[in-house]
Amino acid sequence: MKVIKRNGRTEEFNFDKLKTSIYSASLEAEIPMTESDLKIVCNNVLKIIETIRKDNTSSYEIFSVTINTLIENNFSKVSNSYFSFLLK
């Protein structure tokens, strides 16, 4: 799946990049997520994105789905950190 970035360029969806950014947000929120938590959240994000789009998505769409998925999985503080972290 291709991701359209904020600057307009496209790149392949990178599962590890998503996992790393969520983990960084969890550390910033002082709620380190386990590897299992990260896999569950990332897999849920990917599943939702693949349901919405088949070929292309945007970084904005991934961002919003990730925030909602974190909240749904009881990681609201991590979600807030993720929101702040990516806006920097």
SVG drawing of the C-alpha trace seen along z (x, -y; Angstrom):
<svg xmlns="http://www.w3.org/2000/svg" viewBox="-14 -22 25 32">
<polyline fill="none" stroke="black" stroke-width="0.4" points="0.0,0.0 1.3,-3.5 1.2,-6.4 0.8,-9.9 2.9,-12.1 2.2,-15.7 4.7,-17.0 2.9,-15.1 5.5,-12.4 4.5,-8.7 6.2,-5.8 5.3,-2.3 3.5,-1.8 6.1,-1.0 4.7,1.1 7.9,0.6 7.8,-3.2 4.3,-3.3 5.3,-1.0 8.3,-3.2 6.3,-6.4 3.7,-4.9 6.4,-3.6 8.1,-7.0 4.8,-8.6 4.3,-6.0 7.7,-6.8 7.0,-10.5 3.6,-9.9 5.6,-7.8 3.4,-4.8 5.8,-2.4 3.8,0.0 4.8,3.6 5.7,5.3 2.4,7.1 0.5,3.8 2.3,2.2 1.6,5.2 -2.1,5.2 -2.5,1.4 -0.5,1.4 -2.3,4.4 -5.6,2.8 -4.6,-0.4 -3.5,1.5 -6.7,3.5 -8.8,0.4 -6.8,-1.4 -7.0,1.7 -10.7,1.7 -11.1,-1.9 -8.5,-2.0 -7.1,0.8 -4.2,-0.9 -3.4,-4.4 -3.9,-6.2 -2.5,-9.4 -0.4,-10.1 -3.3,-12.1 -5.6,-9.1 -3.0,-6.9 -2.6,-9.6 -6.3,-9.8 -6.9,-6.1 -3.9,-5.6 -5.3,-8.2 -8.7,-6.5 -7.2,-3.0 -5.1,-4.1 -8.1,-5.5 -10.2,-2.4 -7.4,-0.3 -7.3,-2.4 -4.2,-4.3 -5.7,-7.8 -2.5,-9.4 -0.4,-7.8 -2.9,-9.1 -2.5,-12.6 1.3,-12.3 1.1,-10.9 -1.0,-13.8 1.5,-16.3 4.6,-14.4 3.6,-14.3 2.6,-18.0 6.1,-19.1"/>
</svg>
